Amino acid sequence: VQPNNYSTFYDDQRQNWSIMFESEKAAMDFSKQVCIAKCNSSPVLESVLYQDLLLGEGQGVEGGDSLEVAYTGWLFQNNGLGQVFDSNVNKDKLLRLKLGSGKVIKGWEEGMMGMKKGGRRYLIIPPAWAYGAQGVTGRVPPDSTLVFEVEVTRVKLAKECCGSDGLSVSSRDSPAPSPVPSSDGFSAD
């Protein structure tokens, strides 16, 4: 995903391709389908698949950073999106979480690393990284693969302990999260 409704990728022969879309929505819809296609083409989904929809701005989030997130979760059924099982998009309160605290499913902890403020990402999470064999009674059947669209609306970086307004930007723009500490190091959090 690139700014201004572009998507760029390499094919099997390592040739670079770029696509320009008519709208941000068309670019995001295409990116969602790419992620679903990746899932359907892997023999066994053993880790979180993610696809950026919007990159956002600022520094990518790491473990210990606090986020405010809008999300919608679907069951992955019949090789695509099934029913919505959870969402906070039209609710008054967004979800607040600290990455690495273990308060959300493991797939979120992994899949949200590197996101930036204003960033949106599509996550496909295998059962072992979600609710596993137990599921969630009445909402998520046992051994369910889940799909989430997540948007980071606010970020407070753990490294910003005592300074500015405490809010920063966060979104994801590199193929892999970068866990390398910056020169100012980590807080004791």
MARMI-255013 format. One record per residue: x, y, z of N, C-alpha, C, O in turn; residue in one letter. Coordinates in nm, 2 decimals, padded with zeros to 4 digits. Atoms other than C-alpha are relative to their C-alpha. Example, Ala and Ser with C-alpha at 12.3 -4.5 7.8 and 13.67 -1.06 7.14 Angstrom:
2
(atom (00.09, -00.12, 00.00), (01.23, -00.45, 00.78), (00.09, 00.12, 00.00), (00.19, 00.12, 00.07), A),
(atom (-00.09, -00.11, 00.00), (01.37, -00.11, 00.71), (-00.08, 00.11, 00.08), (-00.03, 00.22, 00.09), S),
***
This chain:
189
(atom (00.09, -00.12, 00.00), (00.00, 00.00, 00.00), (00.09, 00.12, 00.00), (00.18, 00.13, 00.08), V),
(atom (-00.07, -00.12, 00.01), (00.13, 00.34, -00.10), (-00.10, 00.12, 00.01), (-00.22, 00.10, -00.01), Q),
(atom (00.09, -00.11, -00.01), (-00.01, 00.69, -00.04), (-00.06, 00.03, -00.14), (-00.01, -00.01, -00.24), P),
(atom (00.07, -00.05, 00.12), (-00.25, 00.84, -00.30), (-00.06, -00.12, -00.08), (-00.06, -00.12, -00.20), N),
(atom (00.08, 00.11, 00.06), (-00.44, 00.51, -00.37), (00.09, -00.09, -00.09), (00.04, -00.14, -00.19), N),
(atom (-00.09, 00.09, 00.07), (-00.14, 00.31, -00.50), (00.02, -00.12, 00.08), (00.02, -00.12, 00.20), Y),
(atom (-00.05, 00.12, -00.06), (-00.05, -00.04, -00.44), (00.11, -00.05, -00.08), (00.11, -00.04, -00.21), S),
(atom (-00.11, 00.05, 00.07), (00.28, -00.19, -00.54), (00.04, -00.14, 00.05), (00.03, -00.17, 00.17), T),
(atom (-00.04, 00.14, -00.04), (00.40, -00.55, -00.54), (00.10, -00.06, -00.10), (00.11, -00.01, -00.21), F),
(atom (-00.08, 00.08, 00.08), (00.64, -00.80, -00.69), (-00.06, -00.13, -00.04), (-00.13, -00.19, 00.04), Y),
(atom (00.05, 00.13, 00.04), (00.54, -01.10, -00.89), (00.10, -00.11, 00.02), (00.21, -00.08, 00.07), D),
(atom (-00.09, 00.12, -00.03), (00.70, -01.45, -00.89), (00.14, 00.02, -00.07), (00.23, -00.04, -00.03), D),
(atom (-00.13, -00.02, 00.07), (00.97, -01.33, -01.14), (00.07, 00.13, 00.06), (00.17, 00.17, 00.00), Q),
(atom (-00.06, -00.12, -00.07), (01.05, -01.03, -00.90), (-00.01, 00.12, -00.09), (00.06, 00.22, -00.07), R),
(atom (00.03, -00.13, 00.07), (00.91, -00.78, -01.15), (-00.10, 00.08, 00.09), (-00.19, 00.03, 00.15), Q),
(atom (00.08, -00.10, -00.08), (00.76, -00.47, -00.98), (-00.12, 00.05, -00.08), (-00.11, 00.08, -00.19), N),
(atom (00.13, -00.05, 00.06), (00.40, -00.37, -01.05), (-00.06, 00.10, 00.09), (-00.05, 00.09, 00.21), W),
(atom (00.08, -00.10, -00.08), (00.20, -00.07, -00.94), (-00.14, 00.01, -00.06), (-00.16, 00.00, -00.18), S),
(atom (00.14, -00.02, 00.04), (-00.17, -00.02, -00.95), (-00.05, 00.13, 00.07), (-00.03, 00.15, 00.18), I),
(atom (00.06, -00.12, -00.05), (-00.35, 00.31, -00.91), (-00.15, -00.02, 00.00), (-00.21, -00.06, -00.10), M),
(atom (00.15, 00.02, -00.02), (-00.71, 00.30, -00.78), (-00.07, 00.13, -00.01), (-00.01, 00.24, 00.02), F),
(atom (00.08, -00.12, 00.01), (-00.99, 00.54, -00.84), (-00.03, 00.07, 00.13), (-00.05, 00.19, 00.14), E),
(atom (00.03, -00.06, -00.13), (-01.05, 00.59, -00.47), (00.07, -00.08, 00.11), (00.12, -00.19, 00.09), S),
(atom (-00.06, 00.06, -00.11), (-00.91, 00.51, -00.13), (-00.08, -00.13, 00.04), (-00.02, -00.23, 00.07), E),
(atom (00.09, 00.12, -00.03), (-01.21, 00.26, -00.08), (00.04, -00.11, -00.09), (00.05, -00.23, -00.05), K),
(atom (-00.04, 00.11, 00.10), (-01.12, 00.07, -00.40), (00.13, -00.06, 00.03), (00.15, -00.18, 00.02), A),
(atom (-00.13, 00.05, -00.04), (-00.76, 00.05, -00.29), (-00.01, -00.09, 00.12), (00.06, -00.20, 00.13), A),
(atom (00.01, 00.09, -00.12), (-00.86, -00.09, 00.05), (-00.07, -00.13, -00.03), (-00.03, -00.23, 00.02), M),
(atom (00.07, 00.12, 00.04), (-01.11, -00.33, -00.10), (00.09, -00.10, -00.07), (00.09, -00.22, -00.04), D),
(atom (-00.09, 00.09, 00.07), (-00.84, -00.47, -00.33), (00.10, -00.06, 00.10), (00.13, -00.18, 00.09), F),
(atom (-00.10, 00.05, -00.10), (-00.59, -00.50, -00.04), (-00.07, -00.11, 00.09), (00.00, -00.21, 00.13), S),
(atom (00.07, 00.11, -00.07), (-00.85, -00.70, 00.16), (-00.01, -00.13, -00.07), (00.01, -00.23, -00.02), K),
(atom (00.01, 00.12, 00.09), (-00.90, -00.94, -00.13), (00.14, -00.07, -00.01), (00.14, -00.19, -00.02), Q),
(atom (-00.14, 00.05, 00.00), (-00.52, -00.98, -00.15), (00.03, -00.08, 00.12), (00.08, -00.19, 00.11), V),
(atom (-00.02, 00.07, -00.12), (-00.51, -01.08, 00.21), (-00.08, -00.13, 00.01), (-00.02, -00.23, 00.05), C),
(atom (00.09, 00.13, 00.00), (-00.80, -01.33, 00.18), (00.06, -00.10, -00.10), (00.06, -00.22, -00.07), I),
(atom (-00.06, 00.09, 00.09), (-00.63, -01.47, -00.13), (00.13, -00.07, 00.06), (00.15, -00.19, 00.03), A),
(atom (-00.12, 00.06, -00.06), (-00.30, -01.52, 00.06), (-00.04, -00.11, 00.10), (00.02, -00.21, 00.11), K),
(atom (00.05, 00.10, -00.09), (-00.50, -01.70, 00.33), (-00.05, -00.13, -00.07), (-00.01, -00.24, -00.03), C),
(atom (00.06, 00.12, 00.07), (-00.68, -01.93, 00.09), (00.10, -00.07, -00.08), (00.08, -00.19, -00.11), N),
(atom (-00.10, 00.07, 00.08), (-00.36, -02.01, -00.10), (00.11, -00.07, 00.09), (00.19, -00.14, 00.05), S),
(atom (-00.09, 00.07, -00.08), (-00.17, -02.13, 00.21), (-00.06, -00.13, 00.05), (-00.18, -00.13, 00.10), S),
(atom (00.05, 00.13, -00.04), (-00.21, -02.50, 00.29), (-00.05, 00.00, 00.15), (-00.16, -00.05, 00.18), P),
(atom (00.04, -00.01, -00.14), (-00.22, -02.43, 00.67), (00.04, 00.14, 00.05), (00.15, 00.18, 00.03), V),
(atom (-00.03, -00.13, -00.05), (-00.25, -02.09, 00.83), (00.06, -00.02, 00.14), (-00.01, -00.06, 00.24), L),
(atom (-00.07, 00.03, -00.13), (00.01, -02.11, 01.12), (00.03, 00.13, 00.07), (00.07, 00.13, 00.19), E),
(atom (-00.03, -00.12, -00.06), (00.06, -01.74, 01.19), (-00.10, 00.11, -00.05), (-00.18, 00.08, -00.14), S),
(atom (00.09, -00.11, 00.04), (-00.12, -01.40, 01.16), (00.04, 00.05, -00.14), (00.16, 00.08, -00.17), V),
(atom (-00.02, -00.07, 00.13), (-00.16, -01.27, 00.80), (-00.05, 00.14, 00.02), (-00.15, 00.16, 00.08), L),
(atom (00.05, -00.13, 00.00), (-00.19, -00.90, 00.77), (00.03, 00.08, -00.13), (00.12, 00.05, -00.20), Y),
(atom (-00.02, -00.09, 00.12), (-00.23, -00.64, 00.50), (-00.04, 00.14, 00.04), (-00.15, 00.16, 00.09), Q),
(atom (00.03, -00.14, -00.03), (-00.21, -00.27, 00.54), (-00.10, 00.05, -00.10), (-00.10, 00.02, -00.22), D),
(atom (00.10, -00.06, 00.08), (-00.51, -00.08, 00.41), (00.03, 00.15, -00.01), (00.02, 00.21, -00.12), L),
(atom (-00.05, -00.14, 00.00), (-00.39, 00.27, 00.51), (00.12, 00.00, 00.09), (00.12, -00.06, 00.20), L),
(atom (-00.13, 00.00, -00.07), (-00.04, 00.35, 00.64), (00.00, 00.08, 00.13), (00.06, 00.04, 00.23), L),
(atom (00.00, -00.09, -00.12), (-00.11, 00.63, 00.89), (00.13, 00.08, 00.00), (00.21, 00.08, -00.09), G),
(atom (-00.11, -00.09, -00.01), (00.16, 00.86, 01.02), (00.08, -00.02, 00.13), (00.02, -00.07, 00.23), E),
(atom (-00.08, 00.01, -00.12), (00.44, 00.87, 01.27), (00.08, -00.12, 00.02), (00.11, -00.19, -00.08), G),
(atom (-00.09, 00.12, -00.04), (00.64, 00.60, 01.45), (-00.09, -00.12, 00.01), (-00.20, -00.12, 00.07), Q),
(atom (00.07, 00.13, -00.01), (00.53, 00.24, 01.43), (00.00, -00.05, 00.15), (00.10, -00.02, 00.22), G),
(atom (00.01, 00.04, -00.14), (00.41, 00.09, 01.76), (00.07, -00.12, 00.03), (00.09, -00.21, -00.06), V),
(atom (-00.08, 00.11, -00.05), (00.60, -00.16, 01.97), (-00.06, -00.05, 00.13), (-00.16, 00.02, 00.18), E),
(atom (00.05, 00.05, -00.13), (00.54, -00.37, 02.28), (00.01, 00.11, 00.11), (00.12, 00.18, 00.11), G),
(atom (00.00, -00.10, -00.11), (00.45, -00.14, 02.58), (-00.07, 00.13, -00.04), (-00.11, 00.20, 00.05), G),
(atom (00.08, -00.12, 00.05), (00.28, 00.13, 02.36), (-00.14, -00.02, 00.03), (-00.20, -00.13, 00.02), D),
(atom (00.15, 00.01, -00.02), (-00.08, 00.21, 02.44), (-00.07, 00.06, -00.12), (-00.03, 00.16, -00.18), S),
(atom (00.07, -00.03, 00.12), (-00.33, 00.23, 02.16), (-00.15, 00.02, 00.03), (-00.20, -00.04, 00.13), L),
(atom (00.14, -00.01, 00.00), (-00.69, 00.33, 02.11), (-00.04, -00.05, -00.14), (00.01, 00.00, -00.24), E),
(atom (00.03, 00.07, 00.12), (-00.85, 00.11, 01.84), (-00.15, -00.02, -00.03), (-00.23, -00.05, 00.06), V),
(atom (00.13, 00.03, 00.05), (-01.16, 00.09, 01.63), (00.01, -00.13, -00.08), (00.11, -00.15, -00.15), A),
(atom (-00.01, 00.12, 00.07), (-01.23, -00.26, 01.50), (-00.13, -00.07, -00.04), (-00.23, -00.03, 00.02), Y),
(atom (00.11, 00.09, 00.03), (-01.47, -00.51, 01.34), (00.06, -00.14, -00.02), (00.17, -00.15, -00.08), T),
(atom (-00.05, 00.14, 00.01), (-01.42, -00.89, 01.37), (-00.11, -00.08, -00.07), (-00.23, -00.08, -00.04), G),
(atom (00.09, 00.10, 00.07), (-01.57, -01.15, 01.13), (00.05, -00.14, 00.02), (00.17, -00.16, 00.05), W),
(atom (-00.04, 00.14, 00.01), (-01.56, -01.53, 01.13), (00.05, -00.02, -00.14), (-00.02, 00.03, -00.23), L),
(atom (-00.05, 00.04, 00.13), (-01.36, -01.66, 00.84), (-00.07, -00.13, -00.04), (-00.04, -00.24, 00.02), F),
(atom (00.09, 00.11, 00.04), (-01.61, -01.90, 00.67), (00.00, -00.02, -00.15), (-00.01, 00.08, -00.22), Q),
(atom (00.01, 00.03, 00.14), (-01.62, -02.07, 00.33), (00.10, 00.09, -00.08), (00.06, 00.15, -00.19), N),
(atom (-00.11, -00.08, 00.07), (-01.29, -01.90, 00.22), (-00.02, 00.15, -00.01), (00.04, 00.21, -00.10), N),
(atom (00.02, -00.15, 00.01), (-01.41, -01.55, 00.29), (-00.07, 00.05, 00.13), (-00.07, -00.02, 00.23), G),
(atom (00.06, -00.06, -00.12), (-01.59, -01.32, 00.54), (-00.13, -00.07, 00.03), (-00.22, -00.08, -00.05), L),
(atom (00.13, 00.05, -00.05), (-01.86, -01.48, 00.75), (-00.07, 00.11, 00.07), (-00.06, 00.23, 00.04), G),
(atom (00.07, -00.10, -00.08), (-02.07, -01.31, 01.01), (00.09, 00.08, 00.09), (00.19, 00.03, 00.14), Q),
(atom (-00.07, -00.08, -00.10), (-01.96, -01.02, 01.22), (-00.03, -00.06, 00.14), (-00.14, -00.08, 00.17), V),
(atom (00.02, 00.05, -00.14), (-01.90, -01.14, 01.58), (00.03, 00.11, 00.10), (-00.01, 00.09, 00.22), F),
(atom (-00.02, -00.11, -00.10), (-01.78, -00.82, 01.74), (00.05, 00.13, -00.08), (00.11, 00.12, -00.18), D),
(atom (-00.04, -00.13, 00.06), (-01.73, -00.45, 01.65), (-00.02, 00.11, 00.10), (-00.11, 00.11, 00.19), S),
(atom (00.02, -00.12, -00.08), (-01.69, -00.12, 01.83), (00.00, 00.12, -00.09), (00.00, 00.24, -00.04), N),
(atom (-00.01, -00.11, 00.09), (-01.70, 00.10, 01.52), (-00.11, 00.10, 00.02), (-00.09, 00.22, 00.01), V),
(atom (00.10, -00.10, -00.02), (-02.04, 00.26, 01.59), (-00.04, 00.01, 00.15), (-00.15, 00.05, 00.19), N),
(atom (00.02, -00.01, -00.14), (-02.00, 00.26, 01.97), (00.07, 00.13, 00.05), (00.16, 00.18, -00.02), K),
(atom (-00.06, -00.12, -00.06), (-01.91, 00.55, 02.20), (00.15, -00.02, 00.04), (00.23, 00.08, 00.03), D),
(atom (-00.13, 00.02, -00.05), (-01.60, 00.39, 02.34), (00.08, -00.09, -00.09), (00.03, -00.19, -00.14), K),
(atom (-00.09, 00.08, 00.08), (-01.31, 00.26, 02.14), (00.08, -00.09, 00.10), (00.09, -00.06, 00.22), L),
(atom (-00.08, 00.09, -00.08), (-01.09, -00.02, 02.27), (00.14, 00.06, 00.03), (00.21, 00.11, -00.06), L),
(atom (-00.14, -00.04, -00.04), (-00.78, 00.08, 02.47), (00.08, -00.12, 00.04), (00.03, -00.20, 00.12), R),
(atom (-00.08, 00.11, -00.03), (-00.50, -00.16, 02.50), (00.15, 00.04, 00.00), (00.19, 00.14, -00.06), L),
(atom (-00.15, -00.02, 00.00), (-00.13, -00.18, 02.58), (00.06, -00.12, -00.07), (00.04, -00.24, -00.02), K),
(atom (-00.06, 00.12, 00.07), (00.06, -00.40, 02.33), (00.10, -00.07, 00.09), (00.18, -00.01, 00.15), L),
(atom (-00.09, 00.08, -00.08), (00.24, -00.68, 02.50), (-00.05, -00.03, 00.14), (00.02, -00.10, 00.22), G),
(atom (00.05, 00.02, -00.13), (00.02, -00.68, 02.81), (-00.08, -00.13, 00.02), (-00.11, -00.17, 00.13), S),
(atom (00.07, 00.13, -00.01), (-00.16, -01.01, 02.72), (-00.15, 00.02, 00.02), (-00.21, -00.08, 00.05), G),
(atom (00.14, -00.02, -00.03), (-00.50, -00.85, 02.76), (-00.09, -00.03, -00.13), (-00.21, -00.03, -00.12), K),
(atom (00.07, 00.03, 00.13), (-00.60, -00.92, 02.39), (00.06, -00.13, -00.06), (00.16, -00.18, -00.01), V),
(atom (-00.05, 00.12, 00.06), (-00.56, -01.23, 02.17), (00.14, 00.02, -00.06), (00.17, 00.13, -00.10), I),
(atom (-00.14, 00.00, 00.05), (-00.21, -01.32, 02.06), (00.01, 00.05, -00.14), (00.11, 00.12, -00.18), K),
(atom (00.00, -00.05, 00.14), (-00.30, -01.25, 01.70), (-00.01, 00.15, -00.01), (00.05, 00.21, -00.11), G),
(atom (00.00, -00.14, 00.00), (-00.37, -00.89, 01.78), (00.13, 00.05, 00.04), (00.19, 00.15, -00.02), W),
(atom (-00.13, -00.05, -00.04), (-00.05, -00.85, 01.97), (00.10, 00.00, -00.11), (00.18, 00.09, -00.13), E),
(atom (-00.10, 00.01, 00.11), (00.15, -00.97, 01.67), (-00.04, 00.08, -00.12), (00.04, 00.16, -00.17), E),
(atom (00.05, -00.06, 00.13), (-00.07, -00.83, 01.39), (00.00, 00.15, 00.01), (00.00, 00.22, -00.10), G),
(atom (00.00, -00.15, 00.00), (-00.07, -00.47, 01.52), (00.13, 00.06, 00.02), (00.15, 00.19, 00.01), M),
(atom (-00.13, -00.06, -00.02), (00.30, -00.43, 01.58), (00.04, 00.08, -00.13), (00.01, 00.03, -00.24), M),
(atom (-00.05, -00.09, 00.11), (00.44, -00.15, 01.36), (-00.11, 00.09, -00.06), (-00.08, 00.18, -00.14), G),
(atom (00.11, -00.09, 00.05), (00.10, 00.02, 01.30), (00.03, 00.14, 00.05), (00.10, 00.16, 00.15), M),
(atom (-00.02, -00.14, -00.03), (00.09, 00.40, 01.31), (-00.14, 00.06, 00.02), (-00.24, 00.01, -00.02), K),
(atom (00.12, -00.07, -00.03), (-00.17, 00.65, 01.42), (-00.07, 00.03, -00.14), (-00.01, 00.08, -00.23), K),
(atom (00.07, -00.02, 00.13), (-00.44, 00.67, 01.15), (00.01, -00.12, -00.09), (-00.06, -00.12, -00.20), G),
(atom (-00.02, 00.12, 00.08), (-00.33, 00.33, 01.01), (-00.12, -00.09, 00.01), (-00.18, -00.11, 00.12), G),
(atom (00.10, 00.11, 00.00), (-00.58, 00.06, 00.91), (00.07, -00.12, -00.05), (00.14, -00.12, -00.15), R),
(atom (-00.06, 00.12, 00.04), (-00.49, -00.30, 00.88), (-00.10, -00.11, 00.00), (-00.20, -00.11, 00.08), R),
(atom (00.08, 00.12, 00.00), (-00.66, -00.63, 00.79), (00.08, -00.11, 00.06), (00.19, -00.14, 00.01), Y),
(atom (-00.07, 00.12, -00.07), (-00.57, -00.93, 01.01), (-00.08, -00.12, -00.03), (-00.20, -00.12, -00.01), L),
(atom (00.07, 00.13, 00.01), (-00.65, -01.29, 00.94), (00.08, -00.09, 00.11), (00.20, -00.11, 00.09), I),
(atom (-00.07, 00.06, -00.11), (-00.58, -01.48, 01.26), (-00.05, -00.15, 00.02), (-00.17, -00.18, 00.03), I),
(atom (00.04, 00.15, -00.02), (-00.57, -01.87, 01.29), (-00.04, -00.02, 00.14), (-00.01, 00.05, 00.24), P),
(atom (00.05, 00.03, -00.13), (-00.74, -02.04, 01.58), (00.10, 00.00, 00.12), (00.07, 00.05, 00.23), P),
(atom (-00.10, 00.01, -00.11), (-00.42, -02.10, 01.78), (00.05, 00.14, 00.05), (00.09, 00.15, 00.16), A),
(atom (-00.04, -00.14, -00.03), (-00.35, -01.72, 01.78), (-00.13, 00.08, 00.05), (-00.12, 00.20, 00.07), W),
(atom (00.13, -00.07, -00.04), (-00.72, -01.64, 01.87), (-00.06, -00.07, 00.12), (00.00, -00.06, 00.23), A),
(atom (00.07, 00.06, -00.12), (-00.96, -01.83, 02.09), (00.01, -00.15, 00.00), (-00.04, -00.22, 00.09), Y),
(atom (-00.03, 00.14, 00.00), (-00.84, -02.18, 02.00), (-00.12, -00.10, 00.00), (-00.23, -00.07, -00.05), G),
(atom (00.10, 00.11, 00.00), (-01.04, -02.50, 02.07), (-00.12, 00.04, 00.09), (-00.23, -00.02, 00.07), A),
(atom (00.12, -00.04, -00.09), (-01.26, -02.33, 02.34), (-00.09, 00.10, -00.07), (-00.21, 00.10, -00.04), Q),
(atom (00.08, -00.09, 00.06), (-01.39, -02.05, 02.12), (-00.06, 00.10, 00.10), (00.00, 00.11, 00.21), G),
(atom (00.07, -00.09, -00.09), (-01.63, -01.79, 02.28), (-00.14, -00.04, -00.01), (-00.21, -00.02, -00.11), V),
(atom (00.14, 00.05, 00.00), (-01.97, -01.93, 02.38), (-00.09, 00.10, -00.06), (-00.10, 00.21, -00.02), T),
(atom (00.10, -00.08, 00.06), (-02.24, -01.80, 02.16), (00.05, 00.10, -00.11), (-00.03, 00.16, -00.17), G),
(atom (-00.05, -00.10, 00.09), (-02.01, -01.59, 01.95), (00.11, -00.05, -00.10), (00.10, -00.03, -00.22), R),
(atom (-00.11, 00.06, 00.08), (-01.70, -01.77, 01.82), (00.01, -00.15, 00.02), (00.04, -00.19, 00.13), V),
(atom (-00.01, 00.15, -00.01), (-01.72, -02.14, 01.74), (00.15, -00.05, 00.03), (00.24, 00.02, -00.01), P),
(atom (-00.14, 00.06, -00.02), (-01.42, -02.36, 01.85), (00.08, -00.01, -00.13), (00.02, -00.03, -00.23), P),
(atom (-00.09, 00.01, 00.11), (-01.12, -02.36, 01.62), (-00.04, 00.09, -00.12), (-00.02, 00.05, -00.23), D),
(atom (00.03, -00.10, 00.10), (-01.23, -02.05, 01.43), (00.11, 00.09, -00.04), (00.19, 00.14, 00.04), S),
(atom (-00.09, -00.10, 00.06), (-01.01, -01.84, 01.20), (-00.08, 00.13, 00.00), (-00.20, 00.13, -00.04), T),
(atom (00.07, -00.12, -00.01), (-01.09, -01.48, 01.25), (00.06, 00.11, -00.09), (00.18, 00.10, -00.12), L),
(atom (-00.04, -00.12, 00.09), (-01.07, -01.16, 01.03), (-00.03, 00.12, 00.08), (-00.15, 00.14, 00.12), V),
(atom (00.02, -00.13, -00.06), (-01.03, -00.82, 01.18), (00.04, 00.11, -00.09), (00.14, 00.10, -00.16), F),
(atom (-00.04, -00.13, 00.06), (-01.02, -00.47, 01.03), (00.02, 00.09, 00.12), (-00.07, 00.12, 00.19), E),
(atom (-00.03, -00.09, -00.12), (-00.84, -00.25, 01.29), (00.05, 00.13, -00.05), (00.12, 00.14, -00.15), V),
(atom (-00.05, -00.13, 00.02), (-00.78, 00.12, 01.29), (00.06, 00.06, 00.13), (-00.01, 00.06, 00.23), E),
(atom (-00.06, -00.06, -00.12), (-00.54, 00.29, 01.53), (-00.04, 00.15, 00.00), (00.00, 00.22, -00.09), V),
(atom (00.05, -00.14, 00.00), (-00.70, 00.62, 01.63), (00.09, 00.09, 00.09), (00.10, 00.21, 00.07), T),
(atom (-00.09, -00.07, -00.08), (-00.46, 00.72, 01.91), (00.11, -00.09, 00.05), (00.10, -00.21, 00.05), R),
(atom (-00.12, 00.07, -00.05), (-00.11, 00.62, 02.03), (00.07, 00.07, 00.11), (00.08, 00.20, 00.10), V),
(atom (-00.09, -00.06, -00.10), (00.09, 00.68, 02.34), (00.12, -00.09, 00.01), (00.11, -00.21, 00.06), K),
(atom (-00.12, 00.08, 00.00), (00.44, 00.55, 02.30), (00.06, -00.02, 00.14), (00.06, 00.08, 00.21), L),
(atom (-00.05, 00.02, -00.13), (00.59, 00.39, 02.60), (00.13, 00.08, 00.03), (00.15, 00.12, 00.14), A),
(atom (-00.13, -00.07, -00.01), (00.92, 00.57, 02.54), (-00.02, 00.15, 00.03), (00.07, 00.22, 00.07), K),
(atom (00.03, -00.14, -00.02), (00.74, 00.91, 02.58), (-00.04, 00.03, 00.14), (-00.14, 00.09, 00.16), E),
(atom (00.05, -00.01, -00.13), (00.72, 00.89, 02.95), (-00.03, 00.14, 00.05), (-00.14, 00.16, 00.11), C),
(atom (00.01, -00.12, -00.07), (00.77, 01.24, 03.06), (00.02, 00.12, -00.09), (00.13, 00.18, -00.08), C),
(atom (-00.03, -00.11, 00.09), (00.73, 01.50, 02.80), (-00.12, 00.06, -00.06), (-00.21, 00.12, 00.01), G),
(atom (00.10, -00.07, 00.07), (00.49, 01.62, 02.54), (-00.14, -00.04, 00.04), (-00.16, -00.07, 00.16), S),
(atom (00.15, 00.02, -00.03), (00.11, 01.57, 02.53), (-00.03, -00.15, 00.02), (-00.14, -00.18, 00.06), D),
(atom (00.02, 00.15, -00.02), (00.16, 01.19, 02.55), (-00.07, -00.07, -00.11), (-00.08, -00.19, -00.11), G),
(atom (00.07, 00.07, 00.12), (-00.02, 01.13, 02.22), (00.10, 00.01, -00.12), (00.17, 00.11, -00.13), L),
(atom (-00.09, 00.00, 00.11), (00.17, 01.04, 01.91), (-00.07, -00.07, -00.11), (-00.18, -00.11, -00.10), S),
(atom (00.07, 00.06, 00.11), (00.10, 00.90, 01.57), (00.05, -00.14, -00.01), (00.16, -00.18, 00.03), V),
(atom (-00.04, 00.14, 00.02), (00.11, 00.53, 01.48), (-00.06, -00.06, -00.12), (-00.19, -00.05, -00.13), S),
(atom (00.05, 00.08, 00.11), (00.07, 00.32, 01.16), (00.11, -00.09, -00.06), (00.22, -00.07, -00.02), S),
(atom (-00.10, 00.10, 00.05), (00.24, 00.04, 00.97), (00.04, 00.02, -00.14), (-00.05, 00.04, -00.23), R),
(atom (-00.04, -00.02, 00.14), (00.45, 00.09, 00.66), (00.12, -00.09, -00.04), (00.16, -00.07, -00.16), D),
(atom (-00.11, 00.08, 00.04), (00.73, -00.17, 00.66), (-00.05, -00.15, 00.00), (-00.15, -00.18, 00.07), S),
(atom (00.05, 00.14, 00.01), (00.69, -00.54, 00.57), (00.01, -00.08, 00.13), (-00.06, -00.17, 00.15), P),
(atom (-00.01, 00.07, -00.13), (00.80, -00.64, 00.92), (00.02, 00.10, 00.11), (00.08, 00.20, 00.09), A),
(atom (-00.02, -00.10, -00.11), (00.79, -00.47, 01.26), (00.14, 00.01, 00.03), (00.22, -00.08, 00.01), P),
(atom (-00.14, -00.01, -00.04), (01.12, -00.33, 01.37), (00.01, 00.01, 00.15), (-00.02, 00.12, 00.20), S),
(atom (-00.01, 00.00, -00.14), (01.18, -00.42, 01.73), (00.13, 00.06, 00.05), (00.17, 00.04, 00.17), P),
(atom (-00.12, -00.06, -00.04), (01.51, -00.23, 01.74), (-00.02, 00.12, 00.08), (-00.09, 00.21, 00.04), V),
(atom (00.02, -00.12, -00.08), (01.52, 00.01, 02.03), (00.07, 00.12, -00.05), (00.18, 00.11, -00.11), P),
(atom (-00.06, -00.12, 00.04), (01.59, 00.37, 01.95), (00.11, 00.04, 00.10), (00.11, -00.02, 00.21), S),
(atom (-00.11, -00.04, -00.09), (01.88, 00.55, 02.11), (-00.05, 00.04, 00.14), (00.03, 00.03, 00.24), S),
(atom (00.04, -00.04, -00.13), (01.66, 00.67, 02.40), (-00.04, -00.12, 00.08), (-00.08, -00.10, 00.20), D),
(atom (00.03, 00.12, -00.07), (01.59, 00.31, 02.50), (-00.15, -00.01, 00.04), (-00.23, 00.07, 00.00), G),
(atom (00.14, 00.03, -00.04), (01.27, 00.16, 02.66), (-00.02, 00.05, 00.14), (00.07, 00.07, 00.22), F),
(atom (00.03, -00.03, -00.14), (01.09, 00.27, 02.97), (00.00, -00.13, 00.08), (00.00, -00.24, 00.02), S),
(atom (00.00, 00.12, -00.08), (01.08, 00.04, 03.26), (-00.13, -00.08, 00.00), (-00.14, -00.18, 00.07), A),
(atom (00.14, 00.06, 00.00), (00.72, -00.05, 03.18), (00.01, -00.15, -00.03), (-00.09, -00.21, -00.04), D),
***
